Amino acid sequence: MSHPIDQAIPEVLPTRNVKPTPRPKRRGKPGGVPWYVYLMLILAVIVSVFPLYFMFVVASVGAQAVTSLPPRLYPGFNFFTVAQKVFDTVPFWASLFNSAFVSLTIAIISAILCAMAGFAFAKLKFPGNNVLFLIVLLTMTVPAQLSVIPQYLIISSLGWVDTLQAIIVPGLASAFGIFWMRQHMSTTVSDELIQAARIDGANSWQLFWGIAFPVVRPAAFVLGLITFTSVWNDFMWPFIVLKSPELFTVQIALKQLQANRSIDVALAMGGSFMATLPLLIVFFFVGRRMVSGIMDGAFKG
Amino acid sequence: MSTATAPSRRTERPARKDPANTTIRIRNSLTERIAPYAYIAPFFIIFLIFGLFPLLFTFYVSLFSWNPIGEQTFIGLANFERLFQDPRFWNAFVNTFGIFLLSTIPQLLLALGLAHLLNHARLKWANFFRMALLVPYITSVAATAIVFAQIFDKNFGLINWFLGLFGLPHINFLATNVSSWFLISAMVMWRWFGYNTLLYLAGLQSLPREVFEAASVDGASGWQQFRYITLPALRPIIVFTVIMSTIGGLQIFTEPLLVAPESGITCGAGRQCQTLALFLYEQGFGQFEFGYGSAIGVVLFVIVVVVSLINFFLSTRTRKAR
């Protein structure tokens, strides 16, 4: 199953080329790729994509898709009927809007706040720099969930229960985001440039917006994407603080739909697909940047 | 990141000959000294109010019999005494660790293997594979729980249909603790294996090609290369992913809540798949026992600290041993 082009490159005809063929840019094992590598990767891809596909199958056929034997694995034409039922059962448009609003707000503001803090930690020396950064790192390892009860008490004493700011405001502080932006600031923003601008009389605010931020904008964009995804998908905290259905995010709406599972499976499956679709569309366009962003982050961390 | 970025310290010493330094000294005003703190202030203010304070407050509340609408009575460590004698707590504890082990170990091994495959130099469609592996990561836990509940359904699930083809009896995955661990772990694994694959792949790609070439020349087998080059080089990333999986594992909440909608917040009449996070929620927001719920939070915190310390010592010790 090895592709013919694989064998045509240097090993087979080494002498015909006067100049050596350019080395492949990607690093890895030299030589052709055995067929079983593709087989296993394709299997992994099928496993990755199948549950989403299956959601769509059930959502487009209707509940009878799951009761037929053998199970039906190809889509039907009822998607809009099922979608309509989802909209009739829960205020799904409102939920989509709430999710989009909350996720976008947090993604944008927190990317900027994290870039600012990352800039300070990477490029400005100040007393307490290291200790404060260590605190940021330590907060990454303690899950916020274990203190949900006091968090709820605080939110309720602020009068924020059943409001969207109960999700937005606490979500703006991201230790991971600061860590991420600091790594990018210290590797991509050159000290010479900062120093030169200092000599020209720039203050640190100008340094940040004029020099540092433009350089790290791609990294901030990827951070924004990751934040958007995780806020969109967050469940526990919105589930605790939101009470009225018109304020629910899509994930909480899914719980309502899932409660009807014994009556109509297609409803929850359709809702799940519709809740994932916006992210899938975004991912289709910027997925490559997300992949390389995650891989970059790992390498630097 | 040398002193070049720290004009404030430098310019305090006399350096009159250099005109550039005078400019810096003018700029080095009070506002410029405060500026760094202003940049990090938003994080720390929000973190203090919604992160650190609730954490400390958890310890405080755990010492009370605290009803949100009733009264608050100081009861010392009574919540903890009760907790350690509560079979529901130990059930949730065992479930959480069972799910953690079942999901993390196979997942990270699978991710290592896949990263190894993806690292082939002439792999075609490499970007397609990487993106496809990240699709589960963008799917929400709630959606994952819903679709997996269907795939593992006791009557019409694909898994049971498949088992039936071989004449095997249907499995009700939610019937017992261990079988429900498999179901929950399958969801966790599915959502994270691709992400971890990409992290390992990034680690593999940071290794210089020449190391492997030299090893081949010296006659090292593929396995030996993996064992003595790849694995040690990936150790920091492996430690990182293990810590992340542990912390993630302690937070498993949505999967057991949504997989069995009819059984509610206990995840089955016998609490077959109730995790610690779900038990905390049940006590706090189902029973309104804020004190008892906070005691569970304190135990979770202690587990996080212990696990982090173990990981820390393991990683520093192995580093020294090398």
Contacts between the chains, C-beta under 8 A, distances in Angstrom:
chain1	res1	chain2	res2	distance
A	3	B	124	7.1
A	6	B	122	6.2
A	9	B	122	7.8
A	24	B	121	5.2
A	24	B	122	5.9
A	26	B	121	5.7
A	26	B	122	8.0
A	26	B	123	7.4
A	26	B	126	6.7
A	26	B	205	7.8
A	27	B	119	7.6
A	27	B	121	6.5
A	27	B	205	5.5
A	27	B	207	7.8
A	27	B	209	5.2
A	28	B	119	4.4
A	28	B	120	4.8
A	28	B	121	3.6
A	28	B	122	7.6
A	28	B	123	7.0
A	28	B	204	7.9
A	28	B	205	7.6
A	28	B	209	7.9
A	29	B	119	6.8
A	29	B	120	5.1
A	29	B	121	5.7
A	29	B	212	7.6
A	30	B	121	5.8
A	30	B	209	7.9
A	30	B	213	7.6
A	31	B	121	7.7
A	31	B	122	7.6
A	32	B	122	6.4
A	33	B	120	4.7
A	33	B	122	5.5
A	33	B	123	5.4
A	33	B	124	7.5
A	37	B	117	5.0
A	37	B	120	5.9
A	37	B	123	7.1
A	40	B	114	7.6
A	40	B	117	5.9
A	41	B	114	7.3
A	41	B	117	5.8
A	41	B	118	7.0
A	41	B	123	8.0
A	41	B	129	5.2
A	44	B	114	5.7
A	44	B	129	7.6
A	44	B	132	7.9
A	44	B	133	6.4
A	44	B	194	7.7
A	45	B	128	7.9
A	45	B	129	6.3
A	45	B	132	4.2
A	45	B	133	7.0
A	47	B	190	7.2
A	48	B	132	5.3
A	48	B	133	5.5
A	48	B	135	5.1
A	48	B	136	5.4
A	48	B	190	7.7
A	48	B	194	5.7
A	49	B	132	6.0
A	49	B	135	5.6
A	51	B	136	7.5
A	51	B	139	7.2
A	51	B	144	6.9
A	51	B	147	4.5
A	51	B	148	6.9
A	51	B	151	7.0
A	51	B	190	6.8
A	52	B	135	6.5
A	52	B	139	6.3
A	52	B	147	7.6
A	54	B	147	6.0
A	54	B	150	7.4
A	54	B	151	6.8
A	54	B	158	7.7
A	55	B	143	7.0
A	55	B	146	7.8
A	55	B	147	5.2
A	58	B	150	7.0
A	66	B	150	6.1
A	66	B	153	7.3
A	66	B	156	4.7
A	67	B	156	5.5
A	69	B	156	8.0
A	69	B	161	6.8
A	70	B	161	6.5
A	71	B	156	7.2
A	71	B	158	5.5
A	71	B	161	5.6
A	113	B	42	4.8
A	113	B	43	6.4
A	114	B	43	7.6
A	116	B	39	4.3
A	116	B	40	7.7
A	116	B	42	7.5
A	117	B	39	5.6
A	117	B	40	4.5
A	117	B	42	7.5
A	117	B	43	5.2
A	119	B	39	6.3
A	120	B	35	7.8
A	120	B	36	4.4
A	120	B	37	7.9
A	120	B	39	3.7
A	120	B	40	5.2
A	121	B	40	7.1
A	122	B	1	7.3
A	123	B	5	5.4
A	124	B	5	7.0
A	124	B	35	7.1
A	124	B	36	4.3
A	124	B	39	7.4
A	125	B	3	8.0
A	125	B	5	6.2
A	125	B	6	3.7
A	125	B	8	6.9
A	125	B	9	6.8
A	126	B	8	7.8
A	126	B	33	7.4
A	126	B	36	4.0
A	126	B	37	6.9
A	129	B	36	7.6
A	132	B	40	6.4
A	132	B	44	7.5
A	136	B	43	7.2
A	139	B	47	6.4
A	139	B	51	6.1
A	139	B	52	7.8
A	141	B	243	6.8
A	141	B	247	6.3
A	141	B	304	6.6
A	141	B	308	5.5
A	142	B	55	6.8
A	142	B	301	6.9
A	142	B	304	5.9
A	143	B	247	5.5
A	143	B	250	6.2
A	143	B	251	5.1
A	143	B	300	7.4
A	143	B	304	6.8
A	144	B	50	7.9
A	144	B	51	6.5
A	144	B	54	7.9
A	145	B	251	5.1
A	145	B	253	7.1
A	145	B	277	5.9
A	145	B	280	7.8
A	145	B	300	7.7
A	146	B	55	7.7
A	146	B	58	6.7
A	146	B	250	7.9
A	146	B	280	7.3
A	146	B	296	8.0
A	146	B	297	4.1
A	146	B	298	7.8
A	146	B	300	4.1
A	146	B	301	5.4
A	146	B	304	7.6
A	147	B	54	3.9
A	147	B	55	4.8
A	147	B	57	7.0
A	147	B	58	4.4
A	147	B	294	7.9
A	147	B	297	5.7
A	148	B	54	8.0
A	148	B	280	7.2
A	148	B	281	7.5
A	148	B	284	6.8
A	148	B	297	7.5
A	149	B	58	6.7
A	149	B	61	6.3
A	149	B	280	7.9
A	149	B	284	4.7
A	149	B	290	5.1
A	149	B	293	5.2
A	149	B	294	5.2
A	149	B	297	6.6
A	150	B	53	7.3
A	150	B	54	3.8
A	150	B	55	7.7
A	150	B	57	3.8
A	150	B	58	5.4
A	150	B	61	6.1
A	150	B	294	7.2
A	151	B	50	6.2
A	151	B	54	4.5
A	152	B	284	7.7
A	152	B	285	7.7
A	153	B	54	8.0
A	153	B	57	7.4
A	153	B	61	7.9
A	153	B	68	7.7
A	153	B	290	7.6
A	154	B	49	6.8
A	154	B	50	6.8
A	154	B	53	7.2
A	154	B	54	6.4
A	169	B	46	6.9
A	169	B	50	7.3
A	170	B	46	6.6
A	170	B	49	8.0
A	170	B	50	3.9
A	170	B	51	7.9
A	172	B	42	7.0
A	172	B	46	5.6
A	173	B	42	7.4
A	173	B	43	4.9
A	173	B	46	3.7
A	173	B	47	4.7
A	173	B	50	6.9
A	173	B	51	6.6
A	174	B	43	7.7
A	175	B	43	7.6
A	175	B	47	7.6
A	178	B	40	7.9
A	178	B	43	6.1
A	186	B	1	5.9
A	191	B	1	7.0
A	191	B	2	7.2
A	191	B	4	4.8
A	191	B	5	5.4
A	192	B	4	7.5
A	194	B	5	6.2
A	195	B	4	5.4
A	195	B	5	7.2
A	195	B	7	7.6
A	198	B	7	5.9
A	198	B	23	8.0
A	198	B	24	5.8
A	198	B	27	6.7
A	199	B	20	4.7
A	199	B	23	5.8
A	199	B	24	6.6
A	200	B	23	7.9
A	201	B	23	5.9
A	201	B	26	7.8
A	201	B	27	6.1
A	202	B	27	7.9
A	203	B	27	6.3
A	203	B	31	7.4
A	203	B	32	6.2
A	203	B	35	7.4
A	204	B	32	6.0
A	204	B	35	4.4
A	204	B	36	7.3
A	204	B	39	7.8
A	205	B	35	7.0
A	208	B	39	7.5
A	229	B	137	7.5
A	229	B	138	5.4
A	232	B	140	7.1
A	233	B	138	7.7
A	233	B	139	7.7
A	233	B	140	3.7
A	233	B	141	6.5
A	233	B	142	7.6
A	235	B	140	7.1
A	235	B	141	5.8
A	235	B	142	5.4
A	235	B	253	7.2
A	235	B	254	4.3
A	236	B	251	7.9
A	236	B	253	5.1
A	236	B	254	6.5
A	236	B	277	7.5
A	236	B	281	7.5
A	240	B	281	7.7
A	240	B	285	6.4
A	250	B	140	7.9
A	251	B	140	5.5
A	251	B	141	7.9
A	251	B	142	4.5
A	251	B	254	7.9
A	254	B	140	7.6
A	254	B	142	4.5
A	254	B	143	6.4
A	254	B	146	6.4
A	254	B	258	7.5
A	255	B	142	6.5
A	255	B	257	7.6
A	255	B	258	6.2
A	255	B	261	7.8
A	257	B	146	7.9
A	258	B	142	7.7
A	258	B	145	7.8
A	258	B	146	5.4
A	258	B	149	7.8
A	258	B	258	5.4
A	258	B	261	4.8
A	259	B	261	5.2
A	261	B	146	7.8
A	261	B	149	7.3
A	261	B	261	5.3
A	261	B	262	7.8
A	262	B	261	7.9
A	262	B	262	6.5
A	265	B	150	6.3
A	268	B	146	4.8
A	269	B	146	6.6
A	269	B	147	6.6
A	269	B	150	6.7
A	271	B	146	7.9
A	272	B	140	7.9
A	272	B	142	7.3
A	272	B	143	3.7
A	272	B	146	4.8
A	272	B	147	6.1
A	273	B	143	7.7
A	275	B	140	6.4
A	275	B	142	7.5
A	275	B	143	5.8
A	276	B	138	7.3
A	276	B	139	5.3
A	276	B	140	6.7
A	276	B	143	5.4
A	279	B	138	4.7
A	279	B	139	7.8
A	280	B	135	7.7
A	280	B	138	7.0
A	283	B	131	7.6
A	283	B	134	7.5
A	283	B	135	7.4
A	283	B	138	5.3
A	287	B	131	4.5
A	287	B	134	6.6
A	288	B	127	6.0
A	288	B	131	6.6
A	290	B	134	6.7
A	291	B	127	7.3
A	291	B	130	4.7
A	291	B	131	5.9
A	291	B	134	6.0
A	291	B	198	6.4
A	294	B	134	7.6
A	294	B	195	7.0
A	294	B	198	5.4
A	294	B	199	7.2
A	294	B	202	7.8
A	295	B	198	5.4
A	295	B	199	7.4
A	295	B	201	6.6
A	295	B	202	3.9
A	295	B	205	7.7
A	296	B	202	7.3
A	298	B	198	7.2
A	298	B	199	4.2
A	298	B	202	4.2
A	298	B	203	6.6
A	298	B	237	6.2
A	298	B	240	7.9
A	299	B	202	4.6
A	299	B	203	7.1
A	299	B	205	7.7
A	299	B	206	5.4
A	301	B	240	6.7
